[in-house]
């Protein structure tokens, strides 16, 4: 379904774009090319193709789950306003 210059101009106005007549004509041609490509893609039979989660079949490289920092809990709790039994004590805010 090819577009007309008037339709593209209306779309430009709705999108609050200021386009000259040459720009409208160029945009119409580009949009028409996109619609042709979409029509070609819809014509392809994909009934036997399984959907993919990613266009490239690649596995994520994961690092080992190891501790890389020293335990500083005692130092952090020493400067906390209130701490007890390894937990930070905070005032009750919901009654």
TORZA-791151 format. One record per residue (C-alpha): x, y, z. Coordinates in pm, whole numbers. Example, Ala and Ser with C-alpha at 12.3 -4.5 7.8 and 13.67 -1.06 7.14 Angstrom:
+--------+--------+--------+
!      X !      Y !      Z !
+--------+--------+--------+
!   1230 !   -450 !    780 !
!   1367 !   -106 !    714 !
+--------+--------+--------+
//
This chain:
+--------+--------+--------+
!      X !      Y !      Z !
+--------+--------+--------+
!      0 !      0 !      0 !
!    196 !    302 !   -119 !
!    153 !    625 !     72 !
!     75 !    963 !    -76 !
!    265 !   1282 !     -4 !
!    -46 !   1416 !    171 !
!    -50 !   1118 !    410 !
!    318 !   1159 !    491 !
!    267 !   1533 !    542 !
!    -22 !   1460 !    779 !
!    195 !   1213 !    974 !
!    468 !   1476 !    994 !
!    223 !   1731 !   1131 !
!     93 !   1482 !   1388 !
!    452 !   1414 !   1494 !
!    513 !   1791 !   1511 !
!    778 !   1770 !   1238 !
!    837 !   2053 !    997 !
!    917 !   1901 !    658 !
!    966 !   2061 !    319 !
!    802 !   1914 !     10 !
!   1132 !   1751 !    -90 !
!   1166 !   1597 !    257 !
!    809 !   1466 !    244 !
!    874 !   1308 !    -94 !
!   1198 !   1146 !     29 !
!   1029 !   1020 !    346 !
!    742 !    875 !    138 !
!    988 !    681 !    -79 !
!   1170 !    548 !    229 !
!    843 !    446 !    395 !
!    726 !    275 !     76 !
!   1053 !     78 !     67 !
!    996 !    -29 !    429 !
!    642 !   -145 !    346 !
!    774 !   -345 !     49 !
!   1029 !   -513 !    276 !
!    760 !   -594 !    534 !
!    541 !   -746 !    260 !
!    834 !   -960 !    141 !
!    907 !  -1077 !    495 !
!    542 !  -1166 !    558 !
!    536 !  -1377 !    240 !
!    806 !  -1611 !    377 !
!    676 !  -1942 !    516 !
!    806 !  -1968 !    875 !
!    572 !  -2244 !    993 !
!    854 !  -2498 !   1050 !
!   1097 !  -2257 !   1217 !
!   1127 !  -2251 !   1595 !
!   1138 !  -1902 !   1751 !
!   1472 !  -1794 !   1893 !
!   1533 !  -1599 !   2210 !
!   1835 !  -1429 !   2053 !
!   1947 !  -1391 !   1691 !
!   2286 !  -1544 !   1769 !
!   2318 !  -1887 !   1925 !
!   2569 !  -1797 !   2193 !
!   2604 !  -1885 !   2558 !
!   2689 !  -1628 !   2819 !
!   3024 !  -1680 !   2983 !
!   2973 !  -1684 !   3356 !
!   3242 !  -1638 !   3615 !
!   3273 !  -1856 !   3920 !
!   3080 !  -1745 !   4225 !
!   3369 !  -1679 !   4462 !
!   3424 !  -1424 !   4737 !
!   3659 !  -1150 !   4617 !
!   3638 !   -904 !   4907 !
!   3730 !   -933 !   5274 !
!   3455 !   -958 !   5538 !
!   3410 !   -607 !   5683 !
!   3077 !   -659 !   5861 !
!   3221 !   -594 !   6208 !
!   3380 !   -268 !   6093 !
!   3056 !   -148 !   5932 !
!   2845 !   -243 !   6232 !
!   3085 !    -69 !   6467 !
!   2999 !    267 !   6308 !
!   2624 !    197 !   6277 !
!   2391 !    390 !   6512 !
!   2234 !     65 !   6636 !
!   2327 !   -294 !   6562 !
!   2251 !   -616 !   6746 !
!   2328 !   -979 !   6663 !
!   2475 !   -893 !   6324 !
!   2166 !   -694 !   6221 !
!   2110 !   -320 !   6181 !
!   1833 !   -185 !   6402 !
!   1609 !     80 !   6248 !
!   1312 !    270 !   6390 !
!    964 !    135 !   6318 !
!    804 !    343 !   6042 !
!    476 !    156 !   5984 !
!    230 !    105 !   6265 !
+--------+--------+--------+
//
